[in-house]
Amino acid sequence: GKPYPIPSSELFHSIMLRSLLCVALLASVVAGPADRPRHANFAESDDQLCEGGAGCSTHLLQLSATHQQKEVSTRHRDRILTQLAALRTAGSTTDARADGDPVGDAATLAKISEEAAVCKPDESVWGCPNPVGCNEEVYRKQMQIGGIVGTAMIMAFCAFIGTREIKIAAGGDLEELGMKESLQVEDFTETAKGLRSVGEEELAKHSRQGDLWLAIDGVVCDLTEFATLHPGGEQILMEHAGREAGEAFHEVGHSQFAISQVRANAVAMLVTTEENGVAGGVVAGKSWFGRLFTKEDFGGYNFHKILGILALAQYVLRTCLIFSGFRIPNADQAWFGPDYFSLVSVWMLAALQFTSFKFIVPRNRILGQPMIWQEWRMHNLIFVMRHVLIFTIRWYVWHSGMGVHGSATCTLLMYGVLFTQLKTVDMATDWLREDKHESLTATWPFWKGCPPWVEQFIKFYYTIAQFQATLLALTGSSYLFMNIMVIFPFQWASLMMTLVRKNIISTAAYHASYLWSLMQVVFLTMLIHESLFLEGWAVWVMLYFVRRQGLNKYGLWIGMMVPSFSKDAVPEFYANNENLMKWSIPMVWALCALGQYLFQGRALEKRARRYLENRPKSLELIQKEKVGDSMMLLRFQLPTGFTSGLSPGQHIRVHCPNASKGRPTWNGRANAEDIPETLSRSYTPVSAPDDPTLDILVKVYPPNAAAGFPDGGRGSTFLTDALEVGMQVPVSGPHGFKVYHGDGRFLVGAHMKQIRRVAALVGGSGVTPAMATLRELRAEARAAGPKVKGGANAEFVTDVAVLHVTHKAEDALPDSWYEPANEADSVVACRVKNLATAGAAGAKSPQA
């Protein structure tokens, strides 16, 4: 009367299989479980199964028991259970066991066969219910232990990734350490020490453009130069100019970058009274909890945060349901079903995205830390709506009683949503992105000291995750949760970026938690749908590789749509030609590449993104060349697929050893840099933003007592003498703000103006910004082709004049720098004149 025993080996095997799913997920290895191993003594061929008659049920019962004790294939087990069911129907109840005991009646056989059944969800039915009579207890243990172990492994891996740090020496050497990044406390007490005191009346005098002061917790900051760089815009600073703005500063919540700007631009301490909220000039910042709940959220009603809490609770509840193994009738593993509650709960996630537009966020991405900016927010809304709409389509299919795959019309609707999303993302990018060298995944800011292998892995997985989310939405089979749970990482990332902006978590913590969210949702699907272990990763990596080679994203998904649509539109043809339909994918890709070549002049896109960040990253020197008498060209190699991405007006910082450390004087003067181990020197690259190398010109300052430099330069001497080809040096950037924004648009003061002619007055090594602008103008002209040859009606700058002032005529750049051989036929004319202050001025170009 006791249930048929389920051996622990079967339970252990299933638990280990689900746990190992995470290992492949973490390692990004394309591998998968084959059929369960067959026991050497177990008969597998069809002719070894009995065909009925005396002793048949005895033989089958022995096979069924062996299946519980040995690991055999699911296919063979199904044949056993099928024949048991057939015997039950035929009423074969007279056989005996090997030991002579009676077998029992057909009901006993049915009970044994049902208890032997394994809970494998039926994907041919909406909600994927477990087979009737399967052992639910074993299924739940498998899900619970597998889910807990898998999640723990993913969290441990992400924690390991987020705690890696290297120390970059001034010479570019790397030393891997444990993570030591810490958050700065919003307490400016130390900053205020030693500063002069100013009153409210004096502070109020500095409240206009060109003279902008304000106080943060009693620390007066001169933000005149920083105002144009403020991520939230200059206008918000003008609203608080000339007065104490500490409350507004803490109300919004600011990052470590903002805090560093307060310290860097501090000029005085505000002397005021306690009634105004400042005692002795300094107050402490709000707690992290107080920074989260602000009046900006619908006047303090926190409607957006309430929706966020409900969304987070929904994700947690549905994840726990999957892990628990408990099945709710007429619903999938995460309790999504054809009811209106499921539909409303999903549209609540869309409402959460729409309410985020109530908040003021920077227009441009903050280069120092991952924080929400306008383009990210718009992209997030578009991606979330893609999944909500696809879920709604599939929900309607289930609700209306259609089959699991719906119809060809449903497939077209889902792909229509996908292509609409792709187009709206492009439109949002054109509208909001001001730097063409950025991308959402390739230009993420990482933490200081992040090892290169960690950065490469995270960027790789962020890209793979985009394909995972799209395919899971389109191929959700009979599970609805696969269409919607992938929204979780989008909204989780927004929460984490908010915590970074509020200075609650660090950059490393953001990346570790975001990586965990991406891996977790894929693990959820693998826990249910084990075939993704092999098939999913094979497809995801293939899409990553093809897209990386430059295939247009529209062509990429058109190729994936063809077999999917054919499967629903002409199922019989698809069934008879399944291999042909799969091979149609690369054929469609080839046709799309050909079409792109015919209409755009190139078969594949050129995809290059900015490599540099605000944190130092080591670059290898590949060339040194003397230019004139006093300058040296240094050329650094950038990683494949990346560019410097610096626009004219921006510069980099090269970090080098401090040759004057510990010396009280340098070049006969008091040494103001005797403490730091390393120095940073700013240079404007002379290479084009899209070049695969980073070129800088360094002024040579050799030791020369007669000229007043007995010790020579600090940083320049290292770069021009000690740094050899093959060595690495830490470089950070971009720093500064862009002057040229492309298409002939220059930032003049606070206004953007369309320019057709450009004149540059430069001195000494300050010629580099003019060179960078000239090369960018010519690169645009080459890309535009005939469009620029329209004289006064040209769309780009076609005339550049440079007046270069140097100490000696020999210090001027050679003509080849202005008219290189590969730009001899450029429509952007450049007239150059050199003025030497120690000699006569002379023309440096035939066009002068």
Secondary structure, 3 states (H helix, E strand, C coil): CCCCCCCHHHHHHHHHHHHHHHHHHHHCCCCCCCCCCCCCCCCCCHHHCCCCCCCHHHHHHHHHHHHHHCCCCHHHHHHHHHHHHHHHHHCCCCCECCCCCECCCHHHHHHHHHHHCCCCCCCCCCCCCCCCCCCHHHHHHHHHHHHHHHHHHHHHHHHHHHCEEEEECCCCCEEEEECCCCCCCCCCHHHHCCCEEECHHHHHCCEECCEEEEEECCEEEECCCCHHHCCCCHHHHHHCCCCECHHHHHHHCCCHHHHHHHHHCEEEEECCCHHHCCCCCCCCCCCHHHHHCCCCCCCCCCHHHHHHHHHHHHHHHHHHHHHHCCCCCCCCCCCCCCCHHHHHHHHHHHHHHHHHHHCCCCCCCCCCCCCCCHHHHHHHHHHHHHHHHHHHHHHHHHHCCCCCCCCHHHHHHHHHHHHHHHHHHHHHHHHHCCCCCCCCCCCCCCCCCCCHHHHHHHHHHHHHHHHHHHHHHHCCCCCCHHHHCCHHHHHHHHHHHHHHHCCCCCHHHHHHHHHHHHHHHHHHHHHHCHHHHCHHHHHHHHHHHHHHCCCCHHHHHHHHHHHHHHHHHCHHHHHHCHHHHHHHHHHHHHHHHHHHHHHHCCCCCCCCEECCCCCCEEEEEEEEEEECCCEEEEEEECCCCEECCCCCCCEEEEEEECCCCCCCEECCEECCCCCCCEEEEEECCCCCCCCCEEEEEEECCCCECCCCECCCCCHHHHHHHHCCCCCEEEEEEEECCCCECCCCEEEECCEEEECCEEEEEEEHHHHHHHHHHHHHHHHHHHHHHHHHCCHHHCCCCCEEEEEEEECCHHHCCCHHHHCCHHHCCCCCEEEEEEEECCCCCEECCCCC
